Amino acid sequence: MTMLTIRKNPPARPLEPTGAPWTRCNEAPAPQLTTTVPREYVHRSSLAEVFLTGCDLIGADTFSLTGQWPRAHTFFTSADGTSHDPVQAGETIRQVGLYLCHAVYGVPLGHNVLLWSLDFASDPDRLRIGRGPSELEIVATCTDFGWQGNRFGGFLQVDIHRAGRLAATGTARFTCVAPATYRRLRGDRGRAGLARPLERRTPIPAATAGRLLPFDVVLAPTEDAGRWLLSPDLDHPILFEHANDHHPGMVLVEAARQAACGLRSAAGFAPSAVSTEFHHYAELDTPCWIEATPRTPTVIDVTGHQEGQTVFRSTVTGTLR
């Protein structure tokens, strides 16, 4: 497949004044100006939720990207406000994959993404928020990116550097399908969920879930220890940033992180890595049960079950404060 070279932050093109011939001034070239990549390429509605700013091809199926994490994000910030949330690394990896699919490999906008796995691990010391926004240098390697029939897919490896040091690393495996194919896969199931989603229940305490605000909690309590009901606010501006006919993958990742925190709330568990496999869509109109079991004091296995099926499996790793 022919590769495209995407230049990072191209300078703005000067406009010729109306009614007069335009001549180039003997001045220094215009500086390269930083902008985000188009929001459509990363499936975001809000520009504030786009974390990538540029991309260059540096080798066969290998890319150098730039990005920025805002200093005070409304969701991807630790409960004490001092650090970036490790799940923000997962969202950044997701955006890298989507951007490369659309901007480089020619996947049409409007195609739906089937996320099969998402893994990320972070260095807590490199997530501390400084005086300015966190500038990111990202290296992405694409393996087996290509079309099989009318489906596009591949495996993505991403390293995220901050101030010259590795802050997070991760992988993702996915498939992109045309809207018509997605409609056939979903049938009437998605429309039914949108028409009759479950009403949100009172969430567990935010501190138990490792969050600052009750609005950000996606779990509701049950009578069983280590078991919760998935119950996010469907109007959440980050988790449901655009319309979905199911619970997005990042909601399930967030549920896994919160379940691990809930299981270890007395010990002050601080997640730093999440590894997730997605098996089925998590529907909006049927209870999805989240269960957490400890493998070790700092490694928690989390599963989501709905209608007798395993929706996802996660392993959450962290530290005890």
C-alpha positions as CSV (number, residue, x, y, z in Angstrom):
1,M,0.0,0.0,0.0
2,T,1.3,3.5,-0.9
3,M,2.1,5.4,2.2
4,L,1.4,9.1,2.8
5,T,3.8,11.5,4.5
6,I,1.9,13.8,6.8
7,R,3.9,16.9,7.7
8,K,3.6,18.1,11.2
9,N,1.9,21.5,11.8
10,P,2.2,22.9,8.2
11,P,2.6,26.7,8.1
12,A,-0.5,28.6,7.1
13,R,-0.7,29.7,3.4
14,P,-0.7,33.5,3.0
15,L,-3.6,35.0,1.2
16,E,-3.1,37.5,-1.7
17,P,-4.6,40.9,-0.8
18,T,-7.7,41.8,-2.9
19,G,-7.1,44.3,-5.8
20,A,-3.3,44.3,-5.6
21,P,-0.6,42.0,-6.9
22,W,0.9,39.8,-4.2
23,T,4.7,39.5,-3.8
24,R,6.7,37.5,-1.3
25,C,8.4,39.5,1.3
26,N,12.0,38.9,2.1
27,E,11.2,37.9,5.7
28,A,11.9,34.8,7.7
29,P,9.5,32.0,6.9
30,A,6.4,31.8,9.0
31,P,6.7,29.7,12.1
32,Q,5.0,26.3,12.2
33,L,1.8,26.7,14.3
34,T,0.5,24.0,16.5
35,T,-3.1,22.8,15.9
36,T,-4.9,19.6,16.7
37,V,-5.5,17.0,14.0
38,P,-9.0,17.1,12.6
39,R,-11.4,15.9,15.2
40,E,-13.2,13.7,12.7
41,Y,-10.1,11.6,12.3
42,V,-10.2,10.5,16.0
43,H,-14.0,10.2,16.3
44,R,-14.4,13.2,18.7
45,S,-17.0,15.9,18.5
46,S,-15.2,18.4,20.7
47,L,-11.8,19.9,19.7
48,A,-11.0,20.0,23.5
49,E,-11.0,16.1,23.4
50,V,-8.4,15.8,20.6
51,F,-5.0,15.0,22.1
52,L,-3.0,14.7,18.8
53,T,-1.3,17.6,17.1
54,G,0.8,16.2,14.2
55,C,2.3,13.2,12.5
56,D,5.3,12.3,10.4
57,L,6.2,9.0,8.6
58,I,9.6,7.8,9.9
59,G,9.8,4.3,8.6
60,A,7.9,1.5,7.1
61,D,4.5,1.6,8.9
62,T,6.2,3.6,11.7
63,F,5.1,7.1,12.7
64,S,6.3,9.9,14.9
65,L,3.3,11.9,16.3
66,T,3.0,14.8,18.6
67,G,0.3,15.5,21.1
68,Q,-0.7,17.4,24.2
69,W,-2.5,16.6,27.4
70,P,-4.3,19.6,28.9
71,R,-3.1,20.7,32.4
72,A,-6.5,20.5,34.0
73,H,-8.8,18.1,32.1
74,T,-12.3,17.7,33.4
75,F,-12.1,13.9,33.5
76,F,-8.6,12.6,32.8
77,T,-7.1,14.0,36.0
78,S,-6.4,12.2,39.3
79,A,-8.8,12.7,42.2
80,D,-6.3,14.9,44.0
81,G,-5.6,17.0,40.8
82,T,-1.9,16.4,40.7
83,S,-1.5,13.9,37.9
84,H,-2.8,12.9,34.5
85,D,-5.1,9.9,34.6
86,P,-3.4,6.7,33.3
87,V,-6.6,6.0,31.3
88,Q,-5.8,9.1,29.3
89,A,-2.9,7.1,27.9
90,G,-5.4,4.5,26.7
91,E,-7.6,7.2,25.1
92,T,-4.5,8.6,23.4
93,I,-3.6,5.2,22.0
94,R,-7.1,4.9,20.7
95,Q,-6.9,8.2,19.0
96,V,-3.5,7.3,17.4
97,G,-5.1,4.2,15.8
98,L,-8.1,6.0,14.5
99,Y,-6.0,8.9,13.1
100,L,-3.6,6.6,11.2
101,C,-6.5,4.5,9.8
102,H,-8.2,7.6,8.3
103,A,-5.4,10.0,7.5
104,V,-2.8,7.5,6.3
105,Y,-4.3,4.2,5.4
106,G,-7.4,5.5,3.7
107,V,-10.2,4.1,5.8
108,P,-13.2,6.3,5.0
109,L,-14.6,8.5,7.6
110,G,-17.9,7.1,8.8
111,H,-16.5,3.5,9.2
112,N,-17.2,2.0,12.6
113,V,-14.4,0.5,14.7
114,L,-14.6,-2.8,16.4
115,L,-12.1,-2.7,19.3
116,W,-10.8,-6.2,20.2
117,S,-8.1,-5.3,22.8
118,L,-6.6,-2.3,24.4
119,D,-3.6,-2.5,26.8
120,F,-1.7,0.4,28.4
121,A,0.8,0.9,31.2
122,S,2.0,4.2,32.6
123,D,4.8,5.5,34.8
124,P,3.1,7.4,37.6
125,D,6.1,9.6,38.0
126,R,5.8,10.8,34.4
127,L,2.1,11.6,34.8
128,R,2.6,14.4,37.3
129,I,1.1,17.7,36.1
130,G,3.5,20.5,35.6
131,R,3.1,24.2,35.2
132,G,2.2,23.9,31.5
133,P,0.4,21.4,29.3
134,S,2.1,18.1,28.8
135,E,3.7,18.0,25.3
136,L,3.9,14.4,24.0
137,E,6.2,12.7,21.6
138,I,4.6,9.5,20.3
139,V,6.0,6.6,18.3
140,A,3.5,4.3,16.7
141,T,4.2,1.0,14.9
142,C,1.5,-0.5,12.7
143,T,1.6,-4.3,12.2
144,D,-0.6,-6.1,9.6
145,F,-2.5,-2.9,8.8
146,G,-4.5,-3.6,5.7
147,W,-7.8,-4.7,4.1
148,Q,-9.3,-8.1,4.2
149,G,-12.3,-7.9,1.9
150,N,-14.3,-4.9,3.0
151,R,-12.8,-4.8,6.5
152,F,-9.7,-3.0,7.6
153,G,-7.7,-4.0,10.7
154,G,-4.4,-4.4,12.3
155,F,-2.3,-4.3,15.5
156,L,-0.9,-1.0,16.9
157,Q,2.0,-0.5,19.3
158,V,2.4,3.0,20.8
159,D,5.0,4.6,23.0
160,I,4.2,7.9,24.6
161,H,7.2,10.1,25.7
162,R,7.0,13.2,27.8
163,A,10.0,15.5,28.3
164,G,12.2,12.8,26.6
165,R,11.2,10.0,28.9
166,L,8.8,7.1,28.4
167,A,5.5,8.0,30.2
168,A,3.2,5.3,28.9
169,T,3.1,2.4,26.4
170,G,0.4,0.3,25.0
171,T,-1.2,-1.7,22.2
172,A,-4.6,-2.0,20.4
173,R,-6.2,-4.5,18.0
174,F,-9.2,-3.5,16.0
175,T,-11.3,-3.8,12.8
176,C,-12.9,-1.1,10.8
177,V,-16.2,-1.8,9.0
178,A,-18.5,0.2,6.7
179,P,-21.7,1.6,8.1
180,A,-23.8,-1.0,6.2
181,T,-21.8,-3.8,7.6
182,Y,-22.1,-2.4,11.1
183,R,-25.9,-2.1,10.8
184,R,-26.0,-5.8,9.7
185,L,-23.9,-6.8,12.7
186,R,-26.0,-4.9,15.2
187,G,-29.4,-5.5,13.6
188,D,-32.2,-4.1,15.9
189,R,-30.2,-4.5,19.0
190,G,-28.6,-1.0,19.0
191,R,-31.8,0.8,18.2
192,A,-33.6,-1.0,21.0
193,G,-30.9,0.1,23.5
194,L,-31.1,3.7,22.4
195,A,-34.9,3.6,22.7
196,R,-35.0,2.1,26.2
197,P,-31.7,2.5,28.0
198,L,-31.6,1.5,31.7
199,E,-32.1,4.3,34.1
200,R,-29.0,5.3,36.0
201,R,-28.8,4.2,39.6
202,T,-27.2,5.9,42.5
203,P,-23.4,5.4,42.1
204,I,-21.0,4.1,44.6
205,P,-19.1,6.9,46.5
206,A,-16.7,8.7,44.2
207,A,-13.8,8.2,46.6
208,T,-14.4,4.5,46.6
209,A,-14.2,4.5,42.8
210,G,-11.1,6.5,42.7
211,R,-12.9,9.5,41.3
212,L,-13.5,13.1,42.5
213,L,-17.1,13.6,41.3
214,P,-20.1,11.3,41.6
215,F,-21.0,12.3,38.0
216,D,-17.8,10.4,36.8
217,V,-18.6,7.2,38.6
218,V,-19.9,4.4,36.3
219,L,-20.7,1.7,38.9
220,A,-23.7,1.2,41.1
221,P,-23.6,-0.9,44.3
222,T,-25.1,-4.4,44.7
223,E,-25.5,-6.6,47.8
224,D,-22.4,-8.6,46.9
225,A,-18.9,-7.5,47.7
226,G,-16.7,-7.2,44.6
227,R,-19.8,-6.9,42.3
228,W,-21.4,-3.8,40.8
229,L,-23.8,-2.8,38.1
230,L,-22.5,-0.8,35.2
231,S,-24.5,2.4,35.4
232,P,-22.8,5.5,33.8
233,D,-24.5,8.7,33.1
234,L,-25.4,8.5,29.4
235,D,-25.0,12.3,29.1
236,H,-21.4,12.3,30.4
237,P,-19.6,14.7,28.0
238,I,-16.4,12.6,27.9
239,L,-17.5,9.0,28.2
240,F,-20.4,9.5,25.8
241,E,-18.8,12.4,23.9
242,H,-20.7,11.4,20.8
243,A,-23.8,9.1,20.2
244,N,-23.3,5.4,20.7
245,D,-25.8,2.5,20.5
246,H,-23.8,0.6,23.2
247,H,-21.4,1.3,26.0
248,P,-18.1,2.4,24.4
249,G,-15.0,0.5,25.1
250,M,-13.5,3.3,27.1
251,V,-16.5,3.1,29.4
252,L,-15.7,-0.6,30.1
253,V,-12.1,0.3,30.7
254,E,-13.2,3.0,33.2
255,A,-15.5,0.4,34.8
256,A,-12.6,-2.0,35.3
257,R,-10.4,0.8,36.8
258,Q,-13.2,1.8,39.2
259,A,-14.0,-1.8,40.2
260,A,-10.3,-2.4,41.0
261,C,-10.3,0.8,43.1
262,G,-13.6,-0.3,44.8
263,L,-12.1,-3.7,45.7
264,R,-9.0,-2.1,47.2
265,S,-10.5,1.2,48.4
266,A,-9.4,0.7,52.0
267,A,-5.8,0.3,50.9
268,G,-5.8,3.3,48.6
269,F,-5.3,1.5,45.3
270,A,-3.8,3.6,42.5
271,P,-4.1,2.0,39.0
272,S,-1.3,2.4,36.6
273,A,-2.0,-0.2,33.9
274,V,-5.1,-1.8,32.3
275,S,-5.2,-4.7,29.9
276,T,-8.6,-5.4,28.3
277,E,-10.1,-7.8,25.8
278,F,-13.5,-7.1,24.4
279,H,-15.8,-10.0,23.5
280,H,-19.3,-8.6,23.0
281,Y,-21.0,-5.2,22.8
282,A,-22.3,-4.0,26.2
283,E,-25.9,-3.1,25.5
284,L,-27.6,0.0,27.0
285,D,-30.9,-1.7,27.9
286,T,-29.7,-4.8,29.8
287,P,-27.9,-5.0,33.1
288,C,-24.2,-5.5,32.8
289,W,-22.5,-6.9,36.0
290,I,-19.0,-5.9,36.8
291,E,-17.0,-8.3,39.1
292,A,-13.5,-7.9,40.5
293,T,-11.3,-10.5,42.1
294,P,-7.7,-10.1,43.4
295,R,-4.9,-12.0,41.8
296,T,-2.4,-10.3,44.1
297,P,-2.7,-7.2,46.3
298,T,-1.8,-5.0,43.4
299,V,-3.2,-7.0,40.4
300,I,-7.0,-7.2,40.0
301,D,-9.0,-9.2,37.5
302,V,-12.2,-7.6,36.3
303,T,-14.9,-9.1,34.1
304,G,-18.2,-7.8,32.7
305,H,-21.2,-10.1,32.2
306,Q,-24.4,-9.4,30.4
307,E,-27.2,-11.8,29.4
308,G,-25.0,-14.8,30.4
309,Q,-22.1,-13.7,28.2
310,T,-18.7,-12.3,29.1
311,V,-18.6,-8.8,27.6
312,F,-15.0,-8.0,28.5
313,R,-12.1,-9.1,30.7
314,S,-9.6,-6.7,32.2
315,T,-6.5,-6.9,34.3
316,V,-5.8,-3.8,36.4
317,T,-2.4,-3.3,37.9
318,G,-1.5,-0.5,40.4
319,T,0.1,0.4,43.7
320,L,-1.1,0.7,47.2
321,R,-0.7,4.0,48.9
